Amino acid sequence: MTDVKGVLRDRSLQLYEQYERLFAEGQKGGEIRKDQKPLHLAEMMEGMLILIAGNWVSGWWKKRSDSLEERFMNALDVFLEGCDAPKPERSRASHPGRKARRLRLIR
């Protein structure tokens, strides 16, 4: 395995730590499912965002005109919906806190 060093690695690790803390807080508050480790959720989210950014920058989807922000927001909606803690008493279609949580994650 390669020994990765440098500023990019350091910044990436800082970002993972921040995401991990956010997911852990969400788990403690009952907003995020507890069957996954916060670091794993952070890694999945970061991987998803990197793929979307790479596809957008490279023009992978030639006939698409979506903005990068729109692609990120759509992906985050789907990802965070999957991270939701199960709450059988409410409909999954209406989720008032999701948008606020999504905005905290991207800032």
C-alpha distance (Angstrom), angle and dihedral (degrees) to the residues before:
residue distance angle dihedral
M1 . . .
T2 3.79 . .
D3 3.78 119.5 .
V4 3.81 101.4 -127.1
K5 3.80 115.1 -158.8
G6 3.75 139.5 161.8
V7 3.76 143.6 64.6
L8 3.82 95.8 -48.1
R9 3.80 92.0 54.5
D10 3.81 91.8 46.3
R11 3.81 92.3 50.1
S12 3.79 91.6 46.0
L13 3.79 91.2 52.1
Q14 3.82 90.7 49.2
L15 3.79 89.9 52.0
Y16 3.82 92.1 48.4
E17 3.81 89.6 50.5
Q18 3.81 91.1 51.9
Y19 3.80 92.5 48.1
E20 3.80 90.3 45.7
R21 3.83 90.8 53.0
L22 3.81 91.3 48.9
F23 3.80 92.5 50.5
A24 3.83 91.2 46.0
E25 3.81 90.2 51.6
G26 3.79 89.8 48.9
Q27 3.79 90.1 51.0
K28 3.80 92.0 50.1
G29 3.81 90.0 49.5
G30 3.80 92.9 48.9
E31 3.81 93.7 -114.7
I32 3.82 97.0 108.5
R33 3.78 126.2 51.7
K34 3.81 113.7 -103.0
D35 3.79 100.0 -148.0
Q36 3.83 92.4 86.2
K37 3.79 128.7 61.2
P38 3.81 113.5 -111.1
L39 3.82 91.0 -125.3
H40 3.81 91.0 54.4
L41 3.80 90.8 51.4
A42 3.81 89.2 49.1
E43 3.80 91.0 50.9
M44 3.81 92.7 48.8
M45 3.78 92.4 49.3
E46 3.80 93.9 46.5
G47 3.80 91.5 48.2
M48 3.79 91.0 50.9
L49 3.81 92.5 50.0
I50 3.81 93.3 46.4
L51 3.82 91.1 51.7
I52 3.80 92.1 49.1
A53 3.82 92.1 48.4
G54 3.81 91.7 47.5
N55 3.79 92.5 49.4
W56 3.80 91.6 47.7
V57 3.82 94.9 47.5
S58 3.80 93.2 46.4
G59 3.81 93.8 46.0
W60 3.80 89.8 -123.4
W61 3.82 91.6 161.2
K62 3.81 97.5 50.7
K63 3.80 97.5 -177.2
R64 3.82 96.2 47.3
S65 3.77 122.6 101.1
D66 3.83 99.6 -177.0
S67 3.78 114.6 133.0
L68 3.78 119.0 -117.3
E69 3.81 89.0 -114.6
E70 3.81 91.3 54.1
R71 3.79 91.3 50.3
F72 3.81 91.9 48.7
M73 3.80 92.9 47.8
N74 3.80 93.4 48.5
A75 3.80 91.6 49.1
L76 3.81 92.5 46.3
D77 3.81 90.9 50.8
V78 3.80 91.4 54.0
F79 3.82 94.0 41.9
L80 3.81 95.3 47.3
E81 3.80 91.4 46.0
G82 3.79 86.6 57.5
C83 3.82 90.2 49.0
D84 3.80 93.0 53.9
A85 3.76 116.2 120.7
P86 3.79 110.6 -116.5
K87 3.80 112.2 -95.6
P88 3.80 109.7 174.1
E89 3.81 94.7 -173.9
R90 3.82 94.9 67.2
S91 3.75 135.4 55.4
R92 3.82 115.7 -105.5
A93 3.81 88.0 -141.5
S94 3.79 92.9 69.3
H95 3.77 113.2 54.5
P96 3.81 112.4 156.7
G97 3.81 96.4 178.0
R98 3.78 97.7 51.8
K99 3.79 96.9 82.0
A100 3.82 93.0 49.7
R101 3.81 91.4 47.9
R102 3.81 90.7 47.6
L103 3.80 90.8 52.6
R104 3.82 91.3 50.9
L105 3.81 90.4 52.4
I106 3.78 95.3 52.3
R107 3.80 96.7 46.9
